[in-house]
């Protein structure tokens, strides 16, 4: 049987709570503007909260998603 690391063991409960609070605040801010987050954004948020992504990875993946929705290639534009 292959050993795997469960996401919940990657970060402390305090860090998980801090991340959830931050994401919840951002989600609320977006909703106050009359918008809702896309399902793929919510999946990314959950991966961040679970500790599967660092803050830098979370931002990077979020920017990639924004660029993709605009029909642009984030990675290629960052190389310029």
Phi, psi and omega in degrees: 000133182283133176282135176230155176264124177285136182307324183292349178266357184281331181226161179287162176298325178296317179293320178299316180296319179297316180296317180297317179299318180296313180295318179299320178296314180296318179299317179297321178298317179296318181294324177297333177277359178089019182239165176230150180283144178290154179305322179293329176290320178295324176296319177297316177303316182294322177298320178294312179300320181288347181091011179284339181232141171285172178298318179297318179294320179300313179296315181301311180295322177297317178295321177301318179295319178297312179299318181299319178295335178271001180075025182241161181255105182302312183300315181294321181287334179284340180283335183303000000 
